[in-house]
Amino acid sequence: MMRPNGAWKKAAAAALAAAAVLAAAGCGYRLRGTGSALPPGIRTVSVPVFKNLTTRYELDVKLTRAVIDELVSRGKVRVGADPAASDAVLEGEITGFTANPIGFTGGNQADRYNVTVTAKVTLKDRASAKALFTNPAFVYQQEYSVPPGTSFEAVQSEAIDRIAEKFARSLVVSILEGF
């Protein structure tokens, strides 16, 4: 019996990899970040400042800015300032913000929090008023560590900036890619 040499093994592996790529492409799979679940006519989206129903200062501004930045960075749609001149409008209402301590130092001071942001989000086609995406309770959770000797309130602005970025990424992926 003959043993295959190294060149034959490499060729077989390359052929197998190529077949897998072709099969995946034929089944509708695509790389994350390359598709869009939006109708082709939606080229411009307006994002008015989210309504803030919480007591967390500037949460509305930070989340809205982060969502706009994420939409811009993805390049799938342009972001317009005027809702009347846009193809779609993304409206958000922040309904909840909690920062619950989940980790403590030896001195019983909280040093790790589970932060939860809940929002009602709707993307509407401006012309037809048809909802393209809606989630009445979009939830984003993240654990956040607080440096020793400080409290969450002392670093809340920085924490909310980080959480806003990740909230926005999660929301925009859900909208653009239908996940």
KEKE-898190 format. One record per atom (N, C-alpha, C): residue in three letters; x, y, z. Coordinates in steps of 0.001 Angstrom, whole numbers, padded with zeros to 6 digits, always signed. Layout:
! KEKE-898190
AlaXYZ;...
//
This chain:
! KEKE-898190
Met+000845-001173+000000;Met+000000+000000+000000;Met+000891+001237+000000;Met+000523+002228-000836;Met+001317+003457-000934;Met+000797+004485+000053;Arg+001722+005198+000663;Arg+001353+006269+001577;Arg+001353+007593+000820;Pro+000342+008423+001035;Pro+000322+009717+000355;Pro+001454+010602+000862;Asn+002047+011348-000085;Asn+003116+012258+000331;Asn+002521+013583+000811;Gly+003369+014490+001325;Gly+002923+015764+001898;Gly+002198+016642+000897;Ala+002624+016634-000370;Ala+001991+017478-001385;Ala+000561+017019-001639;Trp+000335+015715-001639;Trp-001014+015204-001884;Trp-001936+015587-000731;Lys-001429+015532+000508;Lys-002227+015891+001676;Lys-002614+017366+001629;Lys-001658+018222+001246;Lys-001939+019657+001164;Lys-002979+019946+000088;Ala-002873+019274-001050;Ala-003830+019476-002138;Ala-005223+019014-001721;Ala-005302+017900-001016;Ala-006592+017390-000562;Ala-007213+018347+000462;Ala-006386+018874+001363;Ala-006885+019816+002367;Ala-007382+021100+001707;Ala-006653+021586+000704;Ala-007061+022806-000006;Ala-008374+022577-000757;Ala-008513+021414-001383;Ala-009744+021104-002113;Ala-010926+021010-001153;Leu-010699+020400+000004;Leu-011758+020279+000999;Leu-012174+021654+001516;Ala-011205+022526+001784;Ala-011501+023886+002251;Ala-012264+024662+001188;Ala-011853+024547-000073;Ala-012548+025245-001161;Ala-013984+024745-001292;Ala-014193+023444-001152;Ala-015547+022890-001239;Ala-016417+023412-000096;Ala-015849+023524+001101;Ala-016602+024033+002242;Ala-017007+025489+002029;Val-016089+026294+001492;Val-016391+027701+001222;Val-017498+027819+000184;Leu-017415+027049-000881;Leu-018445+027084-001922;Leu-019794+026613-001391;Ala-019780+025576-000570;Ala-021038+025077-000014;Ala-021672+026119+000898;Ala-020861+026748+001714;Ala-021387+027771+002622;Ala-021930+028960+001842;Ala-021245+029367+000785;Ala-021708+030498-000028;Ala-023023+030164-000706;Gly-023186+028935-001137;Gly-024408+028523-001803;Gly-025589+028419-000867;Cys-025348+028230+000409;Cys-026418+028076+001385;Cys-026874+029405+001967;Gly-026317+030493+001527;Gly-026737+031796+002007;Gly-025939+032301+003191;Tyr-024933+031572+003611;Tyr-024093+032048+004702;Tyr-023216+033177+004205;Arg-022916+034100+005103;Arg-022011+035180+004747;Arg-021267+035600+006002;Leu-020188+036309+005802;Leu-019419+036802+006932;Leu-020225+037857+007669;Arg-020133+037848+008989;Arg-020823+038833+009799;Arg-020304+040221+009427;Gly-021224+041167+009281;Gly-020831+042528+008966;Gly-020841+042846+007480;Thr-021148+041831+006642;Thr-021124+042070+005207;Thr-022518+042164+004601;Gly-023547+041827+005346;Gly-024895+041821+004792;Gly-025726+042957+005338;Ser-026975+042996+004866;Ser-027908+043984+005364;Ser-029312+043432+005244;Ala-030058+043508+006346;Ala-031438+043056+006345;Ala-032385+044196+005952;Leu-031833+045361+005660;Leu-032667+046497+005275;Leu-033081+046391+003814;Pro-034269+046891+003490;Pro-034673+046936+002082;Pro-033701+047800+001279;Pro-033523+047504+000002;Pro-032551+048244-000807;Pro-032814+049747-000904;Gly-034051+050186-000738;Gly-034377+051607-000844;Gly-033988+052430+000369;Ile-033554+051786+001429;Ile-033181+052514+002648;Ile-031696+052832+002568;Arg-031399+054079+002230;Arg-030005+054527+002104;Arg-029616+055544+003168;Thr-030625+056244+003726;Thr-030375+057273+004731;Thr-031268+057028+005941;Val-030669+057054+007119;Val-031402+056857+008362;Val-031174+058066+009266;Ser-032240+058550+009849;Ser-032155+059624+010824;Ser-032295+059006+012212;Val-031515+059517+013158;Val-031548+058988+014526;Val-031757+060158+015491;Pro-033016+060487+015797;Pro-033260+061532+016797;Pro-032753+061067+018161;Val-032486+062007+019047;Val-031999+061670+020387;Val-033022+060759+021067;Phe-032514+059635+021604;Phe-033377+058698+022314;Phe-034037+059395+023499;Lys-035271+059011+023806;Lys-035943+059523+025002;Lys-035384+058761+026201;Asn-035121+059481+027265;Asn-034559+058872+028471;Asn-035611+058852+029568;Leu-036132+057673+029868;Leu-037113+057538+030934;Leu-036458+057114+032253;Thr-035131+057148+032286;Thr-034399+056793+033506;Thr-033897+058069+034174;Thr-033292+057908+035318;Thr-032721+059055+036023;Thr-031226+059194+035738;Arg-030684+058353+034866;Arg-029245+058377+034575;Arg-028948+059545+033632;Tyr-028178+060496+034121;Tyr-027850+061729+033402;Tyr-027090+061435+032115;Glu-027515+062057+031027;Glu-026897+062000+029698;Glu-026881+060620+029052;Leu-027607+059668+029587;Leu-027654+058337+028978;Leu-028245+058415+027573;Asp-029252+059253+027396;Asp-029879+059407+026086;Asp-028898+059919+025037;Val-028127+060926+025389;Val-027170+061530+024460;Val-026061+060537+024118;Lys-025551+059847+025119;Lys-024446+058914+024898;Lys-024874+057709+024067;Leu-026057+057162+024328;Leu-026527+056024+023536;Leu-026811+056444+022096;Thr-027452+057596+021924;Thr-027758+058074+020570;Thr-026477+058311+019779;Arg-025525+058981+020379;Arg-024257+059249+019697;Arg-023538+057946+019326;Ala-023557+056984+020229;Ala-022900+055698+019963;Ala-023591+054949+018822;Val-024918+054996+018766;Val-025655+054335+017677;Val-025327+055004+016348;Ile-025291+056324+016325;Ile-024939+057049+015091;Ile-023525+056683+014654;Asp-022581+056691+015586;Asp-021195+056344+015256;Asp-021096+054928+014691;Glu-021835+054002+015268;Glu-021795+052608+014797;Glu-022403+052490+013400;Leu-023507+053178+013144;Leu-024104+053157+011800;Leu-023130+053731+010772;Val-022493+054835+011114;Val-021533+055475+010211;Val-020357+054536+009945;Ser-019838+053910+010990;Ser-018657+053053+010819;Ser-018955+051825+009964;Arg-020179+051358+009970;Arg-020536+050183+009158;Arg-020691+050535+007684;Gly-021039+051770+007385;Gly-021108+052219+006002;Gly-022245+051642+005173;Lys-023207+050994+005811;Lys-024339+050414+005066;Lys-025367+051475+004688;Val-025513+052477+005544;Val-026446+053573+005310;Val-025772+054878+005728;Arg-026246+055972+005177;Arg-025803+057281+005639;Arg-026710+057698+006787;Val-026199+058518+007666;Val-027008+059022+008763;Val-027330+060473+008460;Gly-028616+060779+008395;Gly-029076+062126+008099;Gly-029605+062807+009345;Ala-029450+064109+009400;Ala-029909+064873+010567;Ala-031411+065132+010525;Asp-031967+065241+009335;Asp-033374+065609+009177;Asp-034232+064372+008923;Pro-035116+064015+009855;Pro-035979+062849+009640;Pro-036837+062964+008373;Ala-037254+064175+008032;Ala-038107+064364+006852;Ala-037359+064095+005549;Ala-036038+064179+005568;Ala-035243+063959+004357;Ala-034586+062578+004339;Ser-034885+061738+005320;Ser-034275+060411+005408;Ser-035234+059338+004914;Asp-034679+058211+004529;Asp-035497+057079+004081;Asp-036139+056352+005268;Ala-035449+056382+006417;Ala-035948+055702+007612;Ala-035570+056498+008850;Val-036317+056252+009920;Val-036064+056928+011189;Val-035938+055865+012278;Leu-034835+055949+013034;Leu-034596+055037+014143;Leu-034902+055779+015437;Glu-035959+055353+016126;Glu-036363+055999+017369;Glu-036110+055053+018526;Gly-035636+055633+019634;Gly-035370+054830+020813;Gly-035893+055495+022062;Glu-036293+054672+022998;Glu-036779+055143+024282;Glu-036110+054272+025344;Ile-035257+054876+026147;Ile-034527+054130+027172;Ile-035457+053949+028358;Thr-035824+052696+028607;Thr-036814+052409+029647;Thr-036198+051918+030951;Gly-034929+051516+030902;Gly-034322+051034+032135;Gly-032808+051109+032132;Phe-032257+051371+033296;Phe-030815+051347+033502;Phe-030589+050892+034932;Thr-029880+049784+035082;Thr-029549+049319+036428;Thr-028070+048972+036484;Ala-027483+049214+037633;Ala-026095+048837+037901;Ala-026104+048078+039225;Asn-026167+046760+039133;Asn-026246+045923+040325;Asn-024874+045377+040696;Pro-024470+045545+041960;Pro-023177+045003+042382;Pro-023197+043476+042373;Ile-022129+042873+041812;Ile-022037+041409+041762;Ile-020715+040895+042317;Gly-019794+041797+042612;Gly-018507+041406+043175;Gly-018092+042401+044231;Phe-017427+041888+045257;Phe-017065+042751+046381;Phe-015613+042522+046781;Thr-015007+043573+047293;Thr-013645+043478+047827;Thr-013724+042854+049223;Gly-012557+042607+049800;Gly-012519+042082+051160;Gly-013160+043022+052164;Gly-013194+044312+051874;Gly-013802+045301+052763;Gly-015269+045532+052480;Asn-015918+044619+051767;Asn-017339+044704+051419;Asn-017703+045917+050571;Gln-016779+046375+049734;Gln-017088+047446+048791;Gln-017272+046815+047418;Ala-018324+047207+046713;Ala-018589+046648+045392;Ala-017471+047041+044428;Asp-016953+046055+043688;Asp-015909+046340+042704;Asp-016264+045791+041325;Arg-017425+045158+041209;Arg-017882+044634+039925;Arg-019401+044763+039875;Tyr-019874+045290+038738;Tyr-021310+045526+038573;Tyr-021818+044849+037316;Asn-023074+044436+037357;Asn-023766+043989+036158;Asn-024655+045159+035737;Val-024336+045749+034592;Val-025075+046909+034104;Val-026039+046446+033024;Thr-027302+046837+033158;Thr-028335+046473+032194;Thr-028994+047740+031659;Val-029058+047832+030331;Val-029752+048934+029670;Val-030892+048315+028861;Thr-032092+048838+029039;Thr-033260+048359+028306;Thr-033839+049522+027514;Ala-034174+049248+026254;Ala-034718+050312+025407;Ala-035787+049762+024468;Lys-036723+050615+024161;Lys-037730+050327+023144;Lys-037201+050963+021859;Val-037008+050156+020804;Val-036377+050657+019587;Val-037236+050300+018377;Thr-037408+051292+017490;Thr-038167+051071+016261;Thr-037488+051789+015108;Leu-037289+051061+014015;Leu-036805+051649+012764;Leu-037964+051613+011784;Lys-038385+052792+011346;Lys-039541+052879+010443;Lys-039144+053440+009093;Asp-039718+052856+008050;Asp-039624+053420+006702;Asp-040430+054710+006742;Arg-039788+055821+006445;Arg-040460+057109+006564;Arg-041614+057248+005584;Ala-041450+056765+004366;Ala-042484+056937+003344;Ala-043745+056132+003656;Ser-043582+054879+004068;Ser-044734+054016+004302;Ser-045128+053922+005772;Ala-044296+054405+006667;Ala-044476+054307+008126;Ala-044465+052848+008592;Lys-043993+051961+007737;Lys-043905+050531+008077;Lys-042674+050299+008957;Ala-042861+049507+010010;Ala-041742+049173+010886;Ala-040831+048167+010185;Leu-039555+048527+010050;Leu-038560+047640+009451;Leu-037886+046792+010521;Phe-037824+047346+011725;Phe-037257+046655+012877;Phe-037944+047210+014102;Thr-038330+046327+014992;Thr-038900+046792+016246;Thr-038533+045817+017357;Asn-038188+046378+018485;Asn-037923+045578+019668;Asn-038391+046404+020861;Pro-039515+046008+021476;Pro-040058+046786+022582;Pro-039240+046670+023871;Ala-038304+045717+023909;Ala-037492+045534+025121;Ala-036099+045053+024729;Phe-035378+045891+023990;Phe-034001+045558+023611;Phe-033150+045671+024870;Val-032499+044579+025243;Val-031733+044536+026491;Val-030260+044325+026173;Tyr-029436+045139+026795;Tyr-027991+044942+026704;Tyr-027454+044855+028126;Gln-026670+043812+028394;Gln-026067+043630+029711;Gln-024571+043507+029572;Gln-023865+044055+030552;Gln-022410+043935+030569;Gln-021926+044038+032002;Glu-020907+043254+032304;Glu-020265+043382+033607;Glu-019220+044482+033498;Tyr-019108+045253+034556;Tyr-018183+046381+034567;Tyr-017400+046369+035872;Ser-016078+046409+035756;Ser-015215+046430+036940;Ser-014922+047866+037353;Val-014879+048079+038637;Val-014587+049394+039199;Val-013224+049312+039884;Pro-012336+050246+039588;Pro-011007+050219+040221;Pro-011104+050251+041747;Pro-010162+049611+042425;Pro-010174+049597+043892;Pro-010186+051016+044474;Gly-010973+051177+045516;Gly-011035+052470+046200;Gly-011996+053465+045580;Thr-012720+053087+044527;Thr-013689+053995+043906;Thr-015058+053323+043873;Ser-016074+054098+043592;Ser-017431+053556+043470;Ser-017877+053672+042020;Phe-018940+052953+041680;Phe-019471+053027+040313;Phe-019864+054464+039988;Glu-020449+055160+040940;Glu-020892+056536+040708;Glu-019718+057440+040342;Ala-018535+057159+040906;Ala-017359+057983+040625;Ala-016844+057784+039201;Val-017091+056622+038630;Val-016597+056330+037277;Val-017752+056091+036300;Gln-018961+056548+036673;Gln-020130+056236+035862;Gln-020067+056818+034447;Ser-019505+058010+034276;Ser-019441+058607+032946;Ser-018610+057739+032001;Glu-017447+057309+032465;Glu-016597+056433+031659;Glu-017287+055085+031420;Ala-017922+054556+032445;Ala-018616+053273+032320;Ala-019736+053364+031289;Ile-020500+054425+031358;Ile-021620+054583+030424;Ile-021113+054771+028999;Asp-019993+055461+028802;Asp-019409+055587+027465;Asp-019086+054215+026884;Arg-018439+053372+027668;Arg-018088+052025+027198;Arg-019325+051182+026924;Ile-020278+051250+027838;Ile-021506+050475+027687;Ile-022289+050959+026473;Ala-022310+052268+026244;Ala-023027+052828+025089;Ala-022454+052293+023782;Glu-021132+052207+023674;Glu-020505+051679+022458;Glu-020942+050244+022187;Lys-020933+049439+023224;Lys-021284+048028+023050;Lys-022781+047844+022847;Phe-023582+048654+023512;Phe-025028+048657+023290;Phe-025305+048969+021820;Ala-024643+050023+021312;Ala-024845+050452+019925;Ala-024431+049363+018943;Arg-023298+048741+019179;Arg-022833+047671+018286;Arg-023846+046537+018246;Ser-024334+046137+019404;Ser-025310+045056+019483;Ser-026615+045438+018775;Leu-027080+046652+018987;Leu-028317+047113+018352;Leu-028174+047197+016840;Val-027100+047798+016371;Val-026913+047978+014924;Val-026755+046632+014226;Val-026059+045691+014839;Val-025971+044342+014255;Val-027359+043733+014146;Ser-028167+043895+015189;Ser-029534+043365+015164;Ser-030362+043982+014037;Ile-030205+045274+013838;Ile-030973+045974+012801;Ile-030480+045627+011405;Leu-029182+045765+011180;Leu-028639+045602+009833;Leu-028559+044148+009377;Glu-028344+043250+010301;Glu-028116+041870+009894;Glu-029235+040923+010321;Gly-030241+041460+010979;Gly-031403+040643+011324;Gly-031144+039600+012378;Phe-030138+039784+013219;Phe-029837+038798+014280;Phe-030556+039187+015553;
//
